[in-house]
């Protein structure tokens, strides 16, 4: 695919909190008792996917906090 034909977020990975639906990923809200696999992604996630980004994983609270502390 030529660069001019690529969506604006082509190839940029992103992670999603584990209480937000991503089709193909198990949504758990950090609790296996509430786990399910959604058929559709949340609208915000779908917008990112439509723009060419790729969902890589779900993050639990600890992972999100650790990322935020070490990303600055």
C-alpha positions in Angstrom: 0.0 0.0 0.0 1.4 3.4 -1.0 1.8 6.0 1.8 -0.8 8.3 0.2 -3.4 5.5 0.3 -2.9 4.6 4.0 -5.4 5.7 6.7 -4.1 8.4 9.0 -3.2 6.1 11.9 -1.9 3.3 9.8 0.1 0.8 11.8 0.0 2.7 15.1 -0.6 0.2 18.0 -2.8 1.1 20.9 -3.9 -0.7 24.1 -7.3 -0.5 25.6 -8.5 -0.7 29.3 -10.0 -4.1 30.0 -13.5 -2.8 30.6 -13.8 -1.4 27.1 -15.0 -3.7 24.3 -12.7 -4.8 21.5 -14.1 -7.4 19.1 -11.9 -10.5 19.4 -10.6 -9.7 22.9 -12.1 -10.8 26.1 -13.5 -8.0 28.2 -13.0 -8.7 31.9 -13.1 -5.4 33.9 -10.2 -7.1 35.8 -12.6 -9.9 37.0 -13.0 -13.2 35.3 -16.5 -13.5 36.8 -17.6 -10.7 34.5 -15.6 -11.8 31.4 -17.2 -12.0 28.0 -16.1 -11.7 24.4 -17.9 -8.9 22.6 -19.1 -9.2 18.9 -18.4 -5.5 18.3 -15.9 -3.0 19.4 -16.8 0.1 21.4 -17.4 3.1 19.1 -14.2 4.9 20.1 -12.1 1.7 19.5 -13.8 1.2 16.2 -13.0 4.8 15.1 -9.3 4.1 15.8 -9.4 0.8 13.9 -11.2 2.5 11.0 -8.4 5.1 11.0 -5.8 2.3 10.6 -4.6 1.8 14.1 -4.3 -1.7 15.5 -5.5 -2.8 19.0 -2.8 -4.9 20.6 -4.1 -5.8 24.0 -6.3 -5.0 27.0 -4.7 -3.5 30.1 -5.7 -4.1 33.6 -5.6 -1.2 36.2 -2.1 -2.1 37.4 -0.7 -2.0 33.8 -2.4 1.3 33.1 -1.0 2.9 36.3 2.5 1.6 35.6 2.4 2.8 32.0 1.2 6.3 33.1 3.9 6.6 35.8 6.7 5.6 33.4 5.6 7.2 30.2 6.5 10.8 31.0 
